[in-house]
Amino acid sequence: MAKRLVPLFNRVLVEKIVPPSKTHAGILLPENTTKLNSGKVVSVGPGFRDEEGKHVPVSVKEGDTVLLPEYGGTEVKLGDKEYHLYRDEDILGTLHD
Protein backbone atom coordinates (compact mmCIF):
# COMPACT_ATOMS: atom_id res chain seq x y z
CA MET A 1 0.00 0.00 0.00
CA ALA A 2 1.50 3.33 -1.08
CA LYS A 3 1.39 6.22 1.35
CA ARG A 4 0.29 9.64 0.18
CA LEU A 5 1.48 12.75 1.96
CA VAL A 6 -0.86 15.73 1.96
CA PRO A 7 1.07 18.85 3.07
CA LEU A 8 -0.37 21.19 5.68
CA PHE A 9 -0.87 24.95 5.38
CA ASN A 10 1.15 26.52 2.54
CA ARG A 11 3.57 23.64 2.01
CA VAL A 12 4.29 21.96 -1.33
CA LEU A 13 5.58 18.41 -1.89
CA VAL A 14 7.98 18.24 -4.85
CA GLU A 15 9.72 15.39 -6.63
CA LYS A 16 13.02 16.74 -7.95
CA ILE A 17 13.70 16.26 -11.65
CA VAL A 18 17.08 14.64 -12.27
CA PRO A 19 18.43 15.92 -15.60
CA PRO A 20 20.02 13.36 -17.92
CA SER A 21 23.77 12.95 -17.53
CA LYS A 22 24.22 11.97 -21.18
CA THR A 23 22.60 12.61 -24.54
CA HIS A 24 20.57 10.12 -26.59
CA ALA A 25 23.74 9.45 -28.60
CA GLY A 26 25.61 8.51 -25.41
CA ILE A 27 27.73 11.65 -25.02
CA LEU A 28 28.38 12.44 -21.35
CA LEU A 29 27.35 15.95 -20.33
CA PRO A 30 29.44 18.03 -17.91
CA GLU A 31 27.89 18.30 -14.44
CA ASN A 32 27.47 22.10 -14.61
CA THR A 33 25.32 21.92 -17.78
CA THR A 34 22.89 19.45 -16.23
CA LYS A 35 22.26 21.43 -13.05
CA LEU A 36 18.82 22.97 -12.99
CA ASN A 37 17.08 22.83 -9.67
CA SER A 38 13.59 21.95 -10.80
CA GLY A 39 10.90 19.57 -9.72
CA LYS A 40 7.35 18.41 -10.32
CA VAL A 41 4.69 19.33 -7.75
CA VAL A 42 3.19 16.14 -6.34
CA SER A 43 0.86 17.55 -3.69
CA VAL A 44 -0.04 20.94 -2.19
CA GLY A 45 -1.50 22.06 1.11
CA PRO A 46 -4.76 24.00 1.38
CA GLY A 47 -3.07 27.34 2.06
CA PHE A 48 -3.18 29.46 5.20
CA ARG A 49 -5.09 32.31 6.80
CA ASP A 50 -3.57 35.79 6.86
CA GLU A 51 -3.72 38.22 9.79
CA GLU A 52 -7.23 39.31 8.78
CA GLY A 53 -8.46 35.71 8.64
CA LYS A 54 -8.69 35.59 4.84
CA HIS A 55 -7.76 32.33 3.12
CA VAL A 56 -4.55 32.57 1.05
CA PRO A 57 -4.30 29.59 -1.35
CA VAL A 58 -1.03 28.02 -2.50
CA SER A 59 0.24 29.59 -5.74
CA VAL A 60 1.15 26.32 -7.52
CA LYS A 61 -0.90 23.23 -8.32
CA GLU A 62 -0.24 19.52 -8.66
CA GLY A 63 1.60 18.72 -11.88
CA ASP A 64 3.36 22.12 -12.17
CA THR A 65 7.09 22.14 -12.91
CA VAL A 66 8.76 24.56 -10.51
CA LEU A 67 12.16 26.19 -10.05
CA LEU A 68 13.55 25.42 -6.60
CA PRO A 69 16.10 27.20 -4.43
CA GLU A 70 19.58 25.68 -4.30
CA TYR A 71 19.24 25.02 -0.57
CA GLY A 72 16.28 24.43 1.69
CA GLY A 73 13.29 22.19 1.84
CA THR A 74 12.82 19.13 3.99
CA GLU A 75 13.71 15.75 2.53
CA VAL A 76 10.91 13.19 2.84
CA LYS A 77 11.18 9.52 1.89
CA LEU A 78 7.99 7.66 0.99
CA GLY A 79 8.61 4.06 0.07
CA ASP A 80 11.64 4.03 -2.22
CA LYS A 81 11.13 7.58 -3.58
CA GLU A 82 12.58 10.83 -2.27
CA TYR A 83 10.59 14.05 -2.18
CA HIS A 84 11.19 17.52 -0.81
CA LEU A 85 8.76 19.66 1.17
CA TYR A 86 8.94 23.43 0.59
CA ARG A 87 6.95 26.41 1.78
CA ASP A 88 5.02 28.04 -1.07
CA GLU A 89 6.98 31.29 -0.72
CA ASP A 90 10.33 29.42 -1.06
CA ILE A 91 9.51 28.23 -4.59
CA LEU A 92 11.17 30.58 -7.08
CA GLY A 93 8.80 30.20 -10.02
CA THR A 94 7.07 27.87 -12.45
CA LEU A 95 8.64 26.56 -15.66
CA HIS A 96 6.62 26.39 -18.88
CA ASP A 97 7.45 24.88 -22.29
All heavy atoms as an XYZ file, in Angstrom:
753
protein
N       0.838     -1.186      0.000
C       0.000      0.000      0.000
C       0.886      1.253      0.000
O       1.736      1.428      0.855
C      -0.879     -0.033      1.243
C      -1.779      1.119      1.374
S      -2.887      0.776      2.765
C      -3.388      2.377      3.145
N       0.698      2.117     -0.972
C       1.499      3.334     -1.083
C       0.926      4.415     -0.177
O      -0.289      4.617     -0.113
C       1.524      3.814     -2.523
N       1.815      5.112      0.505
C       1.385      6.221      1.354
C       1.330      7.490      0.522
O       2.121      7.678     -0.383
C       2.368      6.422      2.503
C       2.353      5.300      3.499
C       3.299      5.604      4.637
C       3.322      4.475      5.628
N       4.231      4.744      6.727
N       0.397      8.347      0.854
C       0.288      9.637      0.177
C       0.381     10.718      1.227
O      -0.351     10.697      2.216
C      -1.036      9.748     -0.573
C      -1.148     11.067     -1.306
C      -2.205     11.018     -2.372
N      -2.066     12.175     -3.219
C      -2.893     13.220     -3.174
N      -3.906     13.236     -2.365
N      -2.705     14.244     -3.987
N       1.284     11.650      1.019
C       1.483     12.751      1.955
C       0.722     13.966      1.447
O       0.910     14.389      0.309
C       2.969     13.078      2.083
C       3.317     14.276      2.939
C       2.940     14.012      4.399
C       4.781     14.596      2.852
N      -0.138     14.499      2.274
C      -0.856     15.734      1.955
C      -0.264     16.821      2.854
O      -0.407     16.765      4.071
C      -2.373     15.591      2.202
C      -3.083     16.904      1.906
C      -2.953     14.470      1.358
N       0.437     17.799      2.269
C       1.066     18.847      3.069
C       0.037     19.704      3.805
O      -1.103     19.848      3.369
C       1.801     19.692      2.033
C       1.917     18.833      0.823
C       0.723     17.931      0.855
N       0.473     20.281      4.909
C      -0.368     21.189      5.680
C      -0.058     22.634      5.309
O       1.021     22.949      4.826
C      -0.123     20.983      7.178
C      -0.474     19.607      7.731
C      -0.102     19.539      9.204
C      -1.949     19.310      7.545
N      -1.009     23.503      5.571
C      -0.875     24.950      5.377
C      -0.398     25.286      3.967
O      -1.003     24.881      2.997
C       0.017     25.563      6.450
C      -0.468     25.298      7.837
C       0.223     24.457      8.686
C      -1.660     25.855      8.295
C      -0.231     24.196      9.967
C      -2.126     25.601      9.566
C      -1.406     24.766     10.411
N       0.693     26.040      3.855
C       1.149     26.515      2.543
C       2.375     25.729      2.074
O       3.236     26.258      1.400
C       1.464     28.008      2.591
C       2.593     28.333      3.537
O       2.893     27.563      4.452
N       3.222     29.468      3.348
N       2.435     24.454      2.405
C       3.573     23.643      2.009
C       3.280     22.889      0.714
O       2.148     22.579      0.389
C       3.958     22.691      3.128
C       4.555     23.464      4.290
C       5.050     22.555      5.378
N       5.737     23.292      6.415
C       5.160     24.024      7.350
N       3.855     24.171      7.354
N       5.866     24.637      8.271
N       4.380     22.594     -0.019
C       4.286     21.965     -1.328
C       5.245     20.777     -1.358
O       6.415     20.915     -1.017
C       4.672     22.972     -2.437
C       4.619     22.333     -3.804
C       3.787     24.206     -2.380
N       4.748     19.605     -1.761
C       5.576     18.407     -1.886
C       6.046     18.300     -3.331
O       5.240     18.322     -4.263
C       4.770     17.163     -1.505
C       5.544     15.854     -1.448
C       6.576     15.876     -0.320
C       4.598     14.687     -1.257
N       7.372     18.208     -3.518
C       7.977     18.244     -4.845
C       8.867     17.023     -5.050
O       9.610     16.636     -4.153
C       8.830     19.531     -5.006
C       9.559     19.541     -6.329
C       7.970     20.768     -4.865
N       8.780     16.436     -6.235
C       9.719     15.388     -6.633
C      10.729     16.053     -7.562
O      10.349     16.572     -8.619
C       8.994     14.260     -7.352
C       9.903     13.119     -7.735
C       9.158     11.947     -8.364
O       7.943     12.056     -8.605
O       9.815     10.937     -8.609
N      11.999     16.066     -7.150
C      13.018     16.738     -7.953
C      13.211     16.018     -9.277
O      13.153     14.791     -9.347
C      14.336     16.815     -7.199
C      14.317     17.867     -6.115
C      15.705     18.205     -5.669
C      15.658     19.383     -4.716
N      16.987     19.773     -4.286
N      13.442     16.797    -10.325
C      13.703     16.262    -11.651
C      15.210     16.117    -11.794
O      15.948     17.087    -11.621
C      13.147     17.192    -12.745
C      11.624     17.265    -12.631
C      13.577     16.716    -14.127
C      10.992     18.300    -13.535
N      15.651     14.897    -12.081
C      17.082     14.642    -12.266
C      17.365     14.743    -13.765
O      16.857     13.932    -14.548
C      17.462     13.242    -11.741
C      18.940     12.981    -11.952
C      17.080     13.109    -10.276
N      18.150     15.757    -14.167
C      18.426     15.920    -15.596
C      19.308     14.778    -16.099
O      20.077     14.193    -15.339
C      19.155     17.260    -15.676
C      19.669     17.508    -14.314
C      18.792     16.773    -13.366
N      19.200     14.445    -17.381
C      20.020     13.356    -17.917
C      21.500     13.710    -17.865
O      21.875     14.869    -18.041
C      19.535     13.213    -19.359
C      18.869     14.504    -19.678
C      18.363     15.057    -18.388
N      22.326     12.706    -17.600
C      23.767     12.946    -17.527
C      24.447     12.683    -18.867
O      25.629     12.918    -19.023
C      24.399     12.090    -16.430
O      24.149     10.729    -16.693
N      23.672     12.139    -19.837
C      24.222     11.967    -21.179
C      23.118     12.115    -22.221
O      21.944     11.985    -21.925
C      24.945     10.633    -21.325
C      24.127      9.399    -21.093
C      25.019      8.174    -21.259
C      24.344      6.928    -20.762
N      25.181      5.753    -20.956
N      23.540     12.392    -23.452
C      22.595     12.610    -24.544
C      22.079     11.272    -25.061
O      22.567     10.210    -24.680
C      23.270     13.373    -25.697
O      24.287     12.545    -26.248
C      23.854     14.697    -25.233
N      21.115     11.333    -25.984
C      20.568     10.124    -26.593
C      21.657      9.350    -27.351
O      21.590      8.143    -27.483
C      19.415     10.448    -27.543
C      18.214     10.991    -26.839
N      17.442     10.214    -26.014
C      17.668     12.238    -26.812
C      16.462     10.951    -25.514
N      16.575     12.186    -25.983
N      22.650     10.086    -27.851
C      23.738      9.452    -28.600
C      24.798      8.862    -27.672
O      25.743      8.240    -28.127
C      24.383     10.467    -29.540
N      24.659      9.085    -26.361
C      25.606      8.508    -25.409
C      26.732      9.429    -25.000
O      27.668      9.009    -24.315
N      26.678     10.699    -25.386
C      27.730     11.651    -25.022
C      27.481     12.112    -23.587
O      26.384     12.567    -23.250
C      27.736     12.863    -25.981
C      28.023     12.397    -27.400
C      28.736     13.912    -25.523
C      27.826     13.455    -28.449
N      28.496     12.007    -22.738
C      28.382     12.438    -21.349
C      28.374     13.953    -21.274
O      29.180     14.621    -21.918
C      29.539     11.881    -20.512
C      29.547     10.371    -20.319
C      30.806      9.941    -19.589
C      28.325      9.921    -19.544
N      27.461     14.500    -20.490
C      27.352     15.949    -20.328
C      28.094     16.380    -19.075
O      28.044     15.689    -18.054
C      25.880     16.357    -20.220
C      25.013     16.036    -21.431
C      23.552     16.277    -21.109
C      25.435     16.868    -22.612
N      28.772     17.531    -19.117
C      29.436     18.030    -17.909
C      28.405     18.304    -16.816
O      27.261     18.665    -17.091
C      30.098     19.334    -18.353
C      30.027     19.359    -19.829
C      28.971     18.394    -20.260
N      28.812     18.150    -15.571
C      27.886     18.296    -14.441
C      27.259     19.687    -14.381
O      26.085     19.834    -14.070
C      28.633     18.022    -13.136
C      27.714     17.899    -11.946
C      28.463     17.512    -10.693
O      29.227     16.544    -10.743
O      28.274     18.203     -9.682
N      28.016     20.740    -14.724
C      27.473     22.096    -14.610
C      26.418     22.406    -15.671
O      25.632     23.312    -15.508
C      28.588     23.148    -14.627
C      29.401     23.121    -15.893
O      29.207     22.259    -16.736
N      30.331     24.051    -16.021
N      26.355     21.661    -16.767
C      25.324     21.920    -17.777
C      24.029     21.201    -17.449
O      22.994     21.512    -18.007
C      25.777     21.479    -19.182
O      26.013     20.076    -19.165
C      27.004     22.226    -19.635
N      24.090     20.215    -16.554
C      22.887     19.455    -16.226
C      22.235     19.942    -14.947
O      21.248     19.386    -14.517
C      23.222     17.958    -16.068
O      24.145     17.803    -14.993
C      23.793     17.375    -17.341
N      22.791     20.987    -14.337
C      22.264     21.428    -13.049
C      21.168     22.482    -13.231
O      21.418     23.611    -13.580
C      23.398     22.003    -12.190
C      22.941     22.332    -10.794
C      24.086     22.832     -9.958
C      23.582     23.119     -8.573
N      24.593     23.723     -7.737
N      19.958     22.067    -13.032
C      18.818     22.975    -12.988
C      17.956     22.463    -11.855
O      17.502     21.332    -11.887
C      18.033     22.960    -14.309
C      16.783     23.831    -14.336
C      17.145     25.292    -14.113
C      16.055     23.676    -15.645
N      17.820     23.257    -10.847
C      17.077     22.833     -9.667
C      15.587     22.958     -9.949
O      14.985     23.981     -9.668
C      17.474     23.708     -8.467
C      18.082     22.896     -7.367
O      18.311     21.704     -7.517
N      18.336     23.538     -6.258
N      15.017     21.919    -10.495
C      13.595     21.953    -10.795
C      12.936     20.685    -10.275
O      13.604     19.709     -9.948
C      13.360     22.097    -12.295
O      13.904     20.993    -12.983
N      11.631     20.729    -10.199
C      10.898     19.573     -9.718
C       9.452     19.634    -10.157
O       8.972     20.659    -10.649
N       8.768     18.519     -9.963
C       7.348     18.413    -10.315
C       6.552     18.396     -9.019
O       6.855     17.642     -8.099
C       7.102     17.145    -11.112
C       5.694     17.046    -11.632
C       5.645     16.012    -12.725
C       4.976     16.442    -13.946
N       5.283     17.348    -14.858
N       5.531     19.241     -8.939
C       4.691     19.329     -7.751
C       3.822     18.077     -7.669
O       3.095     17.752     -8.604
C       3.803     20.599     -7.781
C       2.857     20.615     -6.604
C       4.664     21.845     -7.806
N       3.930     17.376     -6.545
C       3.194     16.136     -6.335
C       1.912     16.398     -5.551
O       0.861     15.847     -5.839
C       4.076     15.114     -5.587
C       3.308     13.851     -5.259
C       5.322     14.804     -6.390
N       2.009     17.273     -4.552
C       0.859     17.553     -3.692
C       1.025     18.933     -3.066
O       2.144     19.380     -2.841
C       0.790     16.470     -2.605
O      -0.357     16.612     -1.827
N      -0.084     19.607     -2.806
C      -0.044     20.937     -2.187
C      -0.979     20.982     -0.989
O      -1.978     20.271     -0.939
C      -0.419     22.064     -3.180
C       0.563     22.137     -4.321
C      -1.819     21.901     -3.691
N      -0.638     21.844     -0.048
C      -1.499     22.064      1.107
C      -2.645     22.991      0.744
O      -2.685     23.578     -0.349
N      -3.585     23.178      1.659
C      -4.764     23.999      1.376
C      -4.500     25.502      1.400
O      -5.331     26.277      0.966
C      -5.730     23.613      2.498
C      -4.846     23.186      3.614
C      -3.653     22.551      2.969
N      -3.355     25.921      1.917
C      -3.074     27.344      2.062
C      -3.103     27.718      3.530
O      -3.042     26.853      4.400
N      -3.162     29.001      3.808
C      -3.184     29.464      5.195
C      -4.088     30.674      5.326
O      -4.597     31.194      4.342
C      -1.760     29.777      5.676
C      -1.142     30.986      5.013
C      -1.124     32.203      5.664
C      -0.577     30.905      3.750
C      -0.561     33.317      5.064
C      -0.022     32.007      3.144
C      -0.008     33.217      3.802
N      -4.286     31.111      6.529
C      -5.088     32.312      6.803
C      -4.152     33.460      7.153
O      -3.241     33.294      7.951
C      -6.047     32.056      7.955
C      -6.995     30.922      7.652
C      -8.426     31.359      7.848
N      -9.326     30.292      7.436
C     -10.126     30.372      6.400
N     -10.181     31.462      5.694
N     -10.914     29.362      6.084
N      -4.402     34.625      6.550
C      -3.568     35.787      6.862
C      -4.023     36.426      8.178
O      -4.910     35.897      8.861
C      -3.570     36.790      5.706
C      -4.930     37.431      5.456
O      -5.855     37.237      6.259
O      -5.062     38.131      4.438
N      -3.427     37.555      8.514
C      -3.725     38.224      9.791
C      -5.176     38.664      9.911
O      -5.696     38.811     11.006
C      -2.788     39.418      9.974
C      -1.341     39.012     10.139
C      -0.408     40.204     10.135
O      -0.865     41.353      9.998
O       0.804     39.973     10.259
N      -5.829     38.889      8.772
C      -7.230     39.311      8.778
C      -8.190     38.122      8.712
O      -9.397     38.306      8.667
C      -7.488     40.254      7.604
C      -6.670     41.529      7.677
C      -6.792     42.359      6.413
O      -7.491     41.942      5.466
O      -6.166     43.432      6.376
N      -7.633     36.911      8.681
C      -8.463     35.714      8.638
C      -8.872     35.281      7.244
O      -9.646     34.339      7.088
N      -8.352     35.955      6.215
C      -8.691     35.591      4.837
C      -7.843     34.410      4.388
O      -6.656     34.331      4.700
C      -8.452     36.770      3.892
C      -9.371     37.930      4.152
C      -9.071     39.078      3.208
C      -9.939     40.279      3.545
N      -9.538     41.466      2.790
N      -8.460     33.503      3.630
C      -7.759     32.332      3.118
C      -6.813     32.735      1.991
O      -7.213     33.415      1.044
C      -8.772     31.298      2.616
C      -8.123     30.076      2.068
N      -8.045     29.822      0.729
C      -7.505     29.039      2.682
C      -7.420     28.681      0.540
N      -7.088     28.179      1.710
N      -5.543     32.316      2.086
C      -4.553     32.567      1.046
C      -4.161     31.209      0.465
O      -3.488     30.420      1.134
C      -3.305     33.285      1.610
C      -2.278     33.513      0.518
C      -3.694     34.600      2.277
N      -4.596     30.899     -0.767
C      -4.296     29.586     -1.347
C      -2.830     29.489     -1.780
O      -2.139     30.490     -1.944
C      -5.228     29.517     -2.554
C      -5.464     30.931     -2.933
C      -5.405     31.732     -1.649
N      -2.381     28.267     -1.994
C      -1.030     28.018     -2.500
C      -0.981     28.453     -3.964
O      -1.948     28.296     -4.699
C      -0.690     26.516     -2.352
C       0.679     26.196     -2.915
C      -0.773     26.098     -0.892
N       0.157     29.013     -4.398
C       0.239     29.594     -5.741
C       0.551     28.590     -6.846
O       0.508     28.943     -8.015
C       1.284     30.707     -5.757
O       2.546     30.186     -5.410
N       0.890     27.342     -6.504
C       1.151     26.323     -7.522
C       0.130     25.202     -7.366
O      -0.559     25.122     -6.353
C       2.591     25.762     -7.412
C       3.612     26.832     -7.718
C       2.847     25.147     -6.047
N       0.048     24.351     -8.385
C      -0.903     23.229     -8.315
C      -0.179     21.934     -8.662
O       0.928     21.951     -9.205
C      -2.083     23.477     -9.238
C      -1.736     23.566    -10.705
C      -2.942     23.946    -11.513
C      -2.671     24.027    -12.989
N      -1.584     24.861    -13.407
N      -0.821     20.828     -8.355
C      -0.244     19.523     -8.655
C       0.038     19.419    -10.150
O      -0.761     19.832    -10.970
C      -1.191     18.409     -8.226
C      -1.325     18.279     -6.728
C      -2.258     17.157     -6.311
O      -2.557     16.265     -7.124
O      -2.698     17.189     -5.149
N       1.213     18.883    -10.486
C       1.602     18.718    -11.882
C       2.465     19.839    -12.421
O       3.095     19.688    -13.470
N       2.520     21.000    -11.734
C       3.361     22.118    -12.173
C       4.834     21.735    -12.074
O       5.244     21.003    -11.173
C       3.137     23.359    -11.305
C       1.883     24.116    -11.654
O       1.234     23.779    -12.660
O       1.535     25.059    -10.906
N       5.640     22.258    -12.996
C       7.091     22.138    -12.911
C       7.594     23.447    -12.333
O       7.277     24.520    -12.854
C       7.711     21.884    -14.300
O       7.124     20.695    -14.847
C       9.207     21.692    -14.203
N       8.357     23.358    -11.243
C       8.763     24.557    -10.514
C      10.277     24.666    -10.419
O      10.995     23.665    -10.483
C       8.149     24.576     -9.096
C       6.645     24.733     -9.161
C       8.526     23.343     -8.300
N      10.749     25.894    -10.279
C      12.161     26.188    -10.054
C      12.369     26.281     -8.554
O      11.655     27.020     -7.868
C      12.541     27.499    -10.741
C      14.001     27.903    -10.668
C      14.880     26.861    -11.365
C      14.202     29.255    -11.315
N      13.339     25.522     -8.044
C      13.551     25.422     -6.603
C      14.819     26.145     -6.183
O      15.759     26.275     -6.971
C      13.661     23.941     -6.210
C      12.469     23.077     -6.600
C      12.807     21.607     -6.435
C      11.267     23.450     -5.764
N      14.871     26.586     -4.919
C      16.097     27.201     -4.426
C      17.199     26.149     -4.322
O      16.926     24.944     -4.218
C      15.700     27.732     -3.050
C      14.534     26.932     -2.637
C      13.829     26.538     -3.897
N      18.448     26.612     -4.368
C      19.580     25.685     -4.297
C      19.608     24.935     -2.966
O      19.934     23.756     -2.907
C      20.891     26.442     -4.494
C      22.077     25.542     -4.634
C      23.329     26.301     -5.021
O      23.250     27.486     -5.397
O      24.407     25.699     -4.934
N      19.263     25.631     -1.898
C      19.240     25.018     -0.568
C      17.856     25.156      0.033
O      17.089     26.021     -0.349
C      20.259     25.694      0.352
C      21.662     25.619     -0.178
C      22.263     26.728     -0.762
C      22.379     24.433     -0.116
C      23.550     26.660     -1.260
C      23.670     24.349     -0.612
C      24.252     25.464     -1.180
O      25.516     25.387     -1.676
N      17.559     24.317      1.000
C      16.284     24.428      1.694
C      15.391     23.243      1.416
O      15.750     22.296      0.725
N      14.228     23.293      1.975
C      13.290     22.193      1.840
C      13.619     21.089      2.834
O      14.721     21.012      3.361
N      12.660     20.255      3.095
C      12.821     19.132      3.994
C      12.708     17.855      3.183
O      11.727     17.652      2.474
C      11.725     19.146      5.086
O      11.804     20.378      5.799
C      11.879     17.981      6.040
N      13.727     16.998      3.274
C      13.712     15.747      2.531
C      12.742     14.779      3.188
O      12.733     14.612      4.402
C      15.112     15.153      2.511
C      15.275     14.029      1.523
C      16.712     13.584      1.421
O      17.569     14.419      1.102
O      16.963     12.390      1.662
N      11.907     14.146      2.358
C      10.910     13.192      2.836
C      11.038     11.931      1.986
O      11.090     12.017      0.763
C       9.475     13.760      2.686
C       8.451     12.744      3.121
C       9.320     15.052      3.453
N      11.089     10.780      2.628
C      11.185      9.524      1.891
C       9.887      8.751      2.088
O       9.480      8.478      3.209
C      12.377      8.722      2.390
C      12.748      7.605      1.474
C      14.132      7.101      1.772
C      14.549      6.212      0.615
N      15.936      5.934      0.598
N       9.212      8.453      0.983
C       7.985      7.658      0.993
C       8.232      6.427      0.147
O       8.394      6.530     -1.071
C       6.804      8.455      0.433
C       6.354      9.662      1.237
C       5.280     10.416      0.481
C       5.846      9.239      2.594
N       8.280      5.279      0.790
C       8.614      4.061      0.065
C      10.050      4.138     -0.396
O      10.952      4.413      0.391
N      10.281      3.953     -1.686
C      11.637      4.034     -2.220
C      11.902      5.345     -2.962
O      12.936      5.506     -3.584
C      11.912      2.841     -3.140
C      10.945      2.768     -4.319
O       9.924      3.478     -4.283
O      11.205      1.996     -5.253
N      10.971      6.295     -2.896
C      11.132      7.579     -3.583
C      11.455      8.696     -2.596
O      10.981      8.692     -1.466
C       9.857      7.952     -4.349
C       9.653      7.160     -5.599
C       8.526      7.766     -6.384
C       8.660      7.420     -7.835
N       7.730      8.168     -8.648
N      12.245      9.656     -3.071
C      12.580     10.830     -2.267
C      11.834     12.045     -2.786
O      11.748     12.268     -3.991
C      14.088     11.114     -2.337
C      14.903     10.230     -1.468
C      16.365     10.654     -1.429
O      16.684     11.791     -1.837
O      17.180      9.828     -0.999
N      11.300     12.808     -1.866
C      10.594     14.048     -2.179
C      11.169     15.154     -1.312
O      11.922     14.899     -0.379
C       9.094     13.900     -1.886
C       8.424     12.794     -2.662
C       8.271     11.522     -2.113
C       7.936     13.017     -3.939
C       7.652     10.503     -2.830
C       7.315     12.001     -4.656
C       7.183     10.755     -4.091
O       6.577      9.748     -4.800
N      10.789     16.379     -1.618
C      11.189     17.524     -0.806
C       9.947     18.357     -0.508
O       9.107     18.558     -1.381
C      12.247     18.357     -1.523
C      13.566     17.661     -1.584
N      13.839     16.665     -2.485
C      14.674     17.791     -0.826
C      15.071     16.222     -2.296
N      15.593     16.893     -1.289
N       9.880     18.846      0.712
C       8.756     19.656      1.168
C       9.236     21.097      1.303
O      10.219     21.375      2.001
C       8.281     19.112      2.522
C       6.884     19.417      2.991
C       5.849     18.972      1.972
C       6.623     18.724      4.313
N       8.588     22.014      0.589
C       8.943     23.434      0.595
C       7.747     24.263      1.026
O       6.599     23.866      0.816
C       9.352     23.906     -0.809
C      10.650     23.347     -1.303
C      10.682     22.179     -2.051
C      11.845     23.987     -1.034
C      11.874     21.655     -2.501
C      13.040     23.472     -1.485
C      13.054     22.311     -2.220
O      14.235     21.792     -2.662
N       8.011     25.429      1.566
C       6.946     26.412      1.776
C       6.666     27.053      0.416
O       7.558     27.200     -0.407
C       7.374     27.486      2.766
C       7.512     26.983      4.174
C       7.941     28.141      5.078
N       8.300     27.661      6.384
C       7.451     27.531      7.397
N       6.190     27.862      7.230
N       7.853     27.078      8.564
N       5.434     27.430      0.204
C       5.024     28.036     -1.072
C       5.899     29.240     -1.422
O       6.331     29.387     -2.561
C       3.547     28.429     -0.983
C       3.004     28.976     -2.279
O       3.373     28.451     -3.350
O       2.208     29.922     -2.231
N       6.205     30.079     -0.438
C       6.983     31.291     -0.723
C       8.456     31.005     -1.025
O       9.159     31.873     -1.533
C       6.867     32.312      0.421
C       7.395     31.832      1.746
C       6.312     31.249      2.643
O       5.197     30.963      2.168
O       6.596     31.079      3.828
N       8.939     29.780     -0.755
C      10.325     29.424     -1.062
C      10.512     29.007     -2.515
O      11.626     29.008     -3.033
C      10.810     28.289     -0.147
C      10.952     28.745      1.292
O      11.046     29.970      1.521
O      10.965     27.881      2.186
N       9.428     28.641     -3.191
C       9.510     28.233     -4.595
C       9.736     29.485     -5.438
O       9.048     30.488     -5.290
C       8.233     27.478     -5.013
C       8.195     26.149     -4.249
C       8.209     27.251     -6.523
C       6.951     25.346     -4.466
N      10.746     29.405     -6.338
C      11.175     30.584     -7.076
C      10.285     30.925     -8.272
O      10.194     32.076     -8.674
C      12.620     30.390     -7.560
C      13.622     30.102     -6.437
C      14.993     29.795     -7.028
C      13.700     31.262     -5.466
N       9.659     29.940     -8.865
C       8.799     30.202    -10.018
C       8.344     28.909    -10.662
O       8.737     27.819    -10.249
N       7.523     29.040    -11.699
C       7.069     27.875    -12.453
C       7.744     27.890    -13.816
O       8.057     28.948    -14.368
C       5.538     27.865    -12.640
O       5.131     29.059    -13.275
C       4.834     27.734    -11.303
N       7.986     26.691    -14.351
C       8.636     26.556    -15.657
C       7.585     26.090    -16.656
O       6.821     25.170    -16.388
C       9.772     25.535    -15.573
C      10.903     25.893    -14.611
C      11.826     24.699    -14.414
C      11.667     27.080    -15.119
N       7.566     26.732    -17.823
C       6.618     26.386    -18.877
C       7.390     26.075    -20.157
O       8.464     26.609    -20.381
C       5.643     27.556    -19.153
C       4.851     27.941    -17.949
N       3.716     27.271    -17.568
C       5.041     28.909    -17.023
C       3.224     27.820    -16.471
N       4.016     28.813    -16.118
N       6.808     25.220    -21.000
C       7.445     24.885    -22.286
C       7.358     26.029    -23.260
O       6.509     26.814    -23.283
C       6.793     23.643    -22.902
C       7.110     22.403    -22.082
O       8.180     22.358    -21.459
O       6.266     21.479    -22.094
